[in-house]
């Protein structure tokens, strides 16, 4: 009762995880039995020709489909094992591989560790799953194989090893282990984004997948010209990557594979929904591993089966080039989404920053309307120019990192306590990490341009005033930690990826044409707006900070679903418009057209329901405050009506390009008409919000 419940639960979860890791290495009956087994089998193990390519051959006449079904049994068994015991087993194998001598046999001590780990892994699953694997594989192995293998070693040593193995199995069966279930380390933000990206990749790559000959015997052949030792190096990299993966995500991927194999057709082709599930599981598992570890696997496999091996060319030659390129483009996009959530030095620094800054954050009056006020005497034009620097910085960032940052903020917002506007420490860490990566993906000069532009507009007394609202020591501790965090971000730059647009050429062309018409019709209306009005720096009357935050959250969600190239086009158009605006903040008609075209394409990439969520949230926020009527009263009715009519036509063109477009018109009531006029007037400003 004297503890913070959130912190107590977090500490307990960590303790359970720590306990499971320790348990995986504790001495037990299985460990003792493993020592006896290695003693009895080591003479036999030393005689096995481990470097022979025969171990890569099909030990019978079963086809690829039959073996796939057997592998499903193996995967199912593995997914049922205690994840920490599996990781311990991977570590034991890795340690044996790294200093393996040329003959391919590890030391007896390391063999004992491997046996003990395998025994514990098997002890953590029901015996029925073990027998399913045994029976399924035995059925596919030719009866002559055991005799042939026996001819390669001393029969007495082999028989002794077999007898010891049987004794070992009895010990394992007698010492079952209840598997633990650690919580996932993959955030909700990562899971949501990766699920969405997996759906997109599955759709674009499924035609390619259907074109693959899954019955090809290529998958059962050794790599040409590569000795077993080189293949083992690549496998070792995979083992290291696997033991660093989140156990829950890995289990999700394994389960998806088992289901996919169960429902594949006679040619081994899985369904698109199962393909999506596999991609989602793998994406989450890979997102839990540092990028460097993943790249070690990629590079090692490149050495093994890269262009020199002829394998890529062989496979590509059997595919439809259009399908292959579509799949590749989708994979690159998916890769960027996964990369945005991988652990790195910035995440570690973010954890330190949130730990140091959390006491300060808890003291900040986040529900104060003061945060919506102008922190100085600068006018709207000056702030608009500063906003242009912010947009420019945002548009230069890696698109997937921006989306990851937006999703992380969304997750924190939706789970805020009812009576508190402070997210959890864990969520704050994820937010800091996401922001750090976003900043790391842009040149330092752009970051400093934003800093200098905004700092110049803030009254020098504001920092002192804000300091008076909190404990000074906590504020200084947070500031010191922030400076350390900035150094880590600067030291770990990220090269931004280049995303391909998802907006069809026909849709883009139609929207550009419609934007030209709307710009021409609505420009007189835009010229009549008072862009220097203090309304834009005023809090919405009668609305709490939480209510306004909920509306902002809808915008964040919409922004995270937008096509990045289209959003970047809209951002660039805003920057150019701000640079060319007149003394009253009025942009040129040409720049207005460019903004409309960019926003239209960006909005066309988002489902209508998501757009309407923003529309409704803003409506609920400003309607009762009289904002629409106030703005309408300051306009020439003819110009406003003409702009509205053109906006409705533009809206229909944009909607036609949206995902899952049904052609049905949503109802538009009297208030909605007024709101649309407001949105039209504020288009250049609202366009910034997703950033």
N, C-alpha and C positions, 0 to 999 in steps of 0.2 A: 504493500500500500504506500510505501514511502518512495517508490520508484516511478519513473516515467514508463508507462506500459509499452509504448512503442520501442523505446530503447531496450527494455527488458526482453521483449520478444525477439528483437534483432540479436541481442547477446545470446539468447537461448538457441536460436537457429544456428549461429556461428559455432556455439559450443557443440551442438549435435554433429555438425559437419566435421569439426576437429576430432571429436570422439570416433567418428567413422574412419577417418584417416589413420588414427592411432591404432584402432582395432585391426585394420587391414594388415598390420605388420607384427602383431603380438604373437608370441610363441604359443603353440597349441598342439593337439594330437596330430593334426594334419601335417604340421611342420616336422614333427618327429618322424612320422611315417614317410615324408618326402625324403628325409635324410637316408632312411633305409633303402628307399627305392633308387635313389641316385647311386648309392653304393653298389647295389646289385646290377644296375643297368649300365653303368659307365663303361665297362669293357665292351658291351654291345654297341653303345652309342659311338665309341671311337672307331668302330669298324664300318659304320654306315658311310657310304660315299655321298656325303652331303652336297658336294659340288656337281653331282650328276644332273643332267637336264631331264632325266627320266621322271623325276618327281613332278615335272610340269605336264606330263602326258596324261591323257585320259586313261584311267586304270580299268577300262572296260569298253563296252560299245554303246553305252547310254548316250543319248543326244543332249544338246544344250538345254532343252526344255526340262528334261528329267533332272539334270544337275541343278537347274535354277530352283526347282521345287525342293531339292535337298538342301540347297543353300538357305532357302526360306526357313527351314527347320533350325539350321545353325544360327541364323540371325535371331529367330524367336527365342532360342535358348539364351543367346548372349544378352538380349534385351531384358530378360527376366533376372539376370544376375545382379548382385549388389554392385553398384557403379564404382564405389571406392575399391572394392576387391578387384574389379576389372582394371582400374587404373594402376593398382599395385602390380597386377600381372603384366601390364604393358611395360611398366618401369623395369621389372625383372628381365623381360625379354630385351629391352633396349640396352640395359647394362651388359647383357651377355653379348649383344651384337657389336657394340662399339669397339671392343678390343678382341674381336674374334680372330684366331690365327688362320692361316691359309687353308687348313684342312676342314674348317667350318665347325669345329667342335669346341664348345665353351668349357670352362673349368668345371670340375665336379661340384664345387661350392655354388657356382651360379646355376648349375643344373638343379641343385637342391632348391634354390630359391624359386626357380621356374615351376618345378613340380608342386611346391607348397602353394604358390599363388594359383596355379591351375586347379589344384584340389579344393582350395577355398572357394574359388569362383563356381566350380561345379556343385559344391556343398550348399551354395546359396540359391539353387534352383530346384524345383520339384524333380524327383527322379524320372518321372514320366517324360519330361522334356529332354532329358539326357538320352533316354532310351529311344525317343522319337528320332533324334539325330543319328544314333547308332544304327537303328534299323533302316533308316532312309539311305544312309551312305553305304551300308553293307550291301544293300540290294543292288547298288550300281557298280560295285567293285567285282571284277572278274575273279572267280574262284582260284584261278591260277596265279594271281598276283602275290598272295602271301608266300606261296612256295618259291616263287621267283626271287622275292626279296630275301627270303631265308638263305638262298644260295649265295648271296653276296656277303654273308657274315658267318661266323662260327655258330653252328646250331646250338651248342651247349650254352653259349652266352645269350643267344636269343631266347631260349627256353627259360633260362634263369631270370631274364628281364621280364618275360611275360608273367611268370609266377609271382614276381615281386609286384608287378602292376596290379594283378588281381587282389593281392593283399592290400595294396594301397586303396583300391576302390572300396573295399569293405570299411576301411577307416573313414574314408570320405562320407560314405553312406551313414555311418554311425555318428557323424559329427556335423549334422546339418546346421546351416547358418541362416538366420532370418535376415533377408535383405533389408537394407536401410533405404529410405526415400528422401534424399536431400532436396531442398527447394531449388528451383532453377535460378540461375544467375542472369538469364536473358531477360531484359526489361520488357515491360508491356509495350513500350514505344518501339523497341527493336522487333518484337514479335509481330506487331501490327504492320509495320512497314515491310518486313520481310514476307509476311503472308501476302500482302498486296503485290509485291514485286514478283513473288512466285507465281501468282495467278497470271500476271502479264507474260512472264517467261514461258509458262506452260502453254499459253495460247499461241505464242509466236513460234515456239520450238516443237510443238506436237507433230506438225506435218513432217518435220525432219526425223523425229523419233520413229514415226510409222514407216519411214523409208529405210531404216537400219535393218540389216539382215541379222537378227539376234540368234539365228541358228548357225551362223558362220563358224567354222572351226578355228578361226583366228584366235578366238578367246581362250582356246585350250592349247595354244602353241607357245613355246618359249620365245623370248625376244631374240631375233636373229643377231648373231655375233656378240651377244652379251653373256658373260659368265654368271653363275649363280650368285657370286659375291656382289656384283654390281646391282643385281635385282634385289638382293637382301638390303642393300644400302637404301634403296628407294622405299622398301617396305618399312625399314626402321624409321624413316622420316614420317611415314604415315602413322606408325605406332606412337611416336612422340606427339604428333598432332592430335591423335585420338585421345590420348590420356590427358590432354589439356582441355578437351571439350566439355561443355556442360552436359552432365549426365542425363538430365531430363530431355534436353533437345536431341541428344544422340538417341535416346530411347524413342522419341517421336519419329525420328528419321527411320529407325529400324522397324518400328511398327508399320510405317507407311510402306516400306519395302515388302514386308511380309504380306500385307494386304494386296499390294500391286501384283505380286507373283501369284497369289491365290486367284486373282481375277484376270490374269493375262490371257490373250487368245492363243490359238495353236501355234502362232508364229512368234510367241514371246512378247507381243506388243501389249503394253499396259494401257489402261484407260487414261483419258486426259485428267480426270479428277484425281486419280492415284498419282499421276505424274506431278501434278501440282502439290499434292501432299508430301511427296518425296523431296521436291525442291524446297518446300517450306521448312521441313525438318532439317535438311542438310544446311540450308542457309542459316538457320538459328544456331546449329551446332558449330559451323565455321565462324559465325560472328562472335562466338565466345573464346576464340583463339587469336592470339596476336598475329598480325599480318605477316610478320617475319617468319613465323612457324609455317604458315600456309605456303608462303613463297618457297620455303625450303623443299616442300613436297613437290610443288610445281616445277622447280628447277631440276630436282633429281629425276622426276619423271621425264622431263625434257631430254636429259642425257640418255635415258633408257629407251624412250620411244618417240624421240623428236624427229625432225625432218630427215636426219641422216639414216634413220631406221627404215624409212619408206612407209611406215605405218600410216601417218596422217594422209599422205598422198593416196595410198591405197583405199582408205576409208572414204576420203573426199570424192574419189573417182567413182564410187558406187552410189553417190547421193545426187539429188536434184540440187544444183548450185543455188537456185533461188531460195529453197527451203533451208539450205545450210547457212546462207548468209543471214537470213531472217533469224535463225536460231542463234547465230553468233552475236548479232546485234542485241538480241534480247538477253543473252548471257552477260554481255558487257554491262548492260544496265543493271541487271540483277547483282552482278559482282560489286558494283559501286554502292548499291543499297546495303549489302552485307558488310562491306568495308567500313561504312559509316558507323558501325556499332562495335567494331573490334577493339579489344583492350589495347592500350598503348601507354606511353610515358605521360601523355596529357591526362589520361584517365586517373593514373596514380596521383598526379599533381592535383587533380580536381578533388580527389578524396581528402587530401591534406587541406586544401582551401576550404572545403565545406565544413570540415571539422573545426577549423580555426574561426570561420566566419559565422557558424550557426548561432552562437549566443547573440551576436550582433543582429542577425536577421530576425531572431525572435523578438527583439525589442523594437524593431521598426514598425511604426503605425501604418501598415499597408492599406488600411481602409480610409486613410485620410484623403480628402479631396485636394489637398495641397499639391499632390503629385501630378495633378492635371492642370496646374496653373503655370503661367509663364514664369520661369525662374530668373527673370531679369526684365529689362525694359526694351529688348530688341523687338522690332516689328515683324509682321508676318512675312514680309519679303526676305528679311535676313534669315528667318528660321527656315524658309523654303529652300534657300541656298544651302543651308547646313543639311537639310533633309536630302538634297541632291547628292551630297557626299556620302550619306548613309546608304542611299540607294545604290550608288556606284560601287561601294564596298560590298554590299549584299549581292549584287549582280556578278561580282567577280569571284564569289565563293563557289566551292564545289556544290552542285545542286543536291546531291544525295545527303551531304553533310548538313545542308540547310534544312532539308526535310526531316532529317533525324533530330535536329535541334527543335524544330517546330513540334514534332510528335512528342518529344520529351517534355516540352512545356505543356502540351495538351494533357498528357498523363498526370502531370503534377496538378493542373487546374481541376480536373474532374474528380480528383481524390482529396481535395482540400477539406479539412474539417469544417463543419457548419459554422462554428463559432471562432474560427481562426483562419487567417489568410496566409499562414506559413506552411509550406510543404514539408515533408519529412527530410531528414538529413540525407537519406539515401537518394531521394529524388533531386535534392539540391546538387548532390555530387554528379548525377547524370546530366543535369542542366549545365553545370560548369564544364563538364567534359565535352558536351556537344558544342557549346559556345566556343570553347578553346579550339576544337578541331575546325570549326567554321572559320575562325580568325586565322588559324594556321594555314588555311588554304588560299589566303590572299596576300599580296605583297605588303610588307610592313608599311610602305609609304601610304597605302590607302587607309590603313588603320589609323595612322597618325593624322591623315587629312581629316578624318571624322573627329578625332580627339581635339584637334586644333580648332576646327570649325564650331563645334559645340561649346568648347570651353570659352571661346571668345564671347559667347552670348549669355553666359551664366554670371549673375551678380556675384561679386567676390564674397559677399556675406552669406550666401546660401550654404556653403559647406559648414560654416560655423553654426548656422541655425540648425541644420540637420544633426550636427554633432550633439547639440543640446538636447535632442530627443532620445538619445541613447547613452549607454555607459561608455565613457570615453576610452577606457582601457580595451573594451571589447571591439570598439570601432578601429582602434589603432592596430589591434591584433589581426583583424580582418584585412586591413589595408596592407600590412606587412606581408601577409600570406598571399594577397592578390598580386603584389609585386613579384613574389617568387614564382607564382603561377605564370605570369606574363613571360618570364625568362624561359620557362619550360616550353611554352607555346612557341616562342621565337626560335628555340633550339630544335624544334621538331616540325619544320614546314611540311605541308601536304600539297602535292601536285593535284590541282583540281582536274576531275575527269571531264570529258566532253560527251554530253548526252545527245542521243539522236531524238528528234522530235517525234511525238506520237500523233501530232495533228496532221491529218491527211492533206496533201497538196490541194485537192479540190475544196476542202473545208477552208483552208487558209486563203485561197483565192476568193471564195465567196465572202468571207468575212472582211477581207481587204476592200472589196468592192462596196460592201454594205457600210464599212467604216467611212469611206469617202462620202457616201450619201448622207450619213448621219452628221459628219463634221460640217458639211455644207449647210444642212438644215438647222443644226443646233448652235453654230458658232455665234450668231447674234445673241442668243440666250447666254452663252458663256461669257461674252463681252460685258453683259449686264450684271454679272455676279460681282459683288464687292469682295474680292479676295483678300482685302486688308481688314475685313470685319473681325472684331475680337471674338466672335462666336466660336471660331475654330480653336481657340485657346481657353474655352470655358467648359467647365464640367457640366454634364447633362443634369438639369435641375430635377431634384427628387429621386435620383437614382444612386444607389449605393455603389461603392467600388466593386463589390462582388457581382452586382448585376451587370456592370459595365465589363468586368472581366469575363463573364460568361459569354457576352457578345463577341468580345475579342477572340475568345476560344473558338467560336464558330468560324471566324475568319482564318485562324491558324489552321484549322482542319482543312478548310477549303484550299488554302495556300499550299499545304503539304501534298495535296492531290493534283496540283496543277502541273502541266507539262513545263519542264524547266526551260527549254529553249524559248517557248512562248512567253514565259514569265520574264525571262531575261530580255526579250525583245521589248516588252512593255516597260521594263525598268530603264532600258537605254533610251526609249522614247521620252520618258519622264525627265531624264537627265538633260537631254537635248532641249526639251521644252522649257525647263527651268532656266537654262543658260540663255535662251532666246526670248524670255518673257519681258514685257515692258515694265515701267515703273510701278504699275498698278497690279502686277502679277498676272496679267493676261497673256496667254500663250498665243502663238500664231496658229492660223487655221491648219496649216500643213502639219505642225507638231501635234495639234489636237487629233487630227486624222491618224497619225502614227500611234498615238496613245490608245485610241479606240481600237485600232487593228490589233495591237499587242494584247490588250486586255480581252478583246473578243476571242482571240485564239486561246489565251490562257483559260478563260472561263469555259470554252468549248471542250476542254480536256477533262472537265470535272462533271460528275453526275449531277443532273438537275436537282436532285434532292439535297445535295450538299450546298448548292448555290442558294436554294430556297431556305435552308437553315440560317444562312447569313442574312438573307433578305428579311426573314421573320424576326430574327434576333435584333437587328437594327431597328426594325419597325416598332417592336415592343419597347425599345430603349428611348426613341425620340418622339413617338407619336403624342403621348400624354404631355410632353414638355412643350408642345406647340411649335417645334422646330420647322416642320414642313410648311405650316401656315406662315410663319415668320419669313422664311426664305421666298415663298411664293409671292408674298405681299410686296417684295422689293423688286419684282420682275415685271417686264412688259408681258401681259397675258398672251398676246399673239406669239411672241417669241417662245414663251414657255410651252404653249400648245403645239407649235410647230416642232419644237425639240422633242416633245413627248411622243408625237406621232412617229417621228423618225426613229426614236429610241425603241418603240414597240416593234418596228420592222427589223431593226438591227438585232433585237433580242431574239426574234424568230429565226433569223439566219444563224445566230450563235447556237441556239438550242438544237437546231437540226444537226449540228456536228457533235453534240454531247453524247457520252456513252449511254447506252440503253435508252435512246430517244424513242418515244412511243408515238409522237405526233399529236398528243392530247394537250390541250391548252389548260393551264392552271387558272383557277378563278382569280379575277382581279377586282377587288372591292374599291370603294371610294378612297379609303385610306391608302391602299396600295398605289393608287394613281399618284397621290401626293408624294408618297415615299419615292417612287420611281423618279419623279422630278428632282427630289433632293439628291438621290444617288447620281443622277445625270450631272447636276451642278457640282457635286463633289467628286466626280470621277477621277480627276488627277490626284486627289488626296486619298481616296479609298483604295486606289491602285497600289498605294505603298504598304497597306496594312499587312498583306501576306508576308512581307519581308520582315 
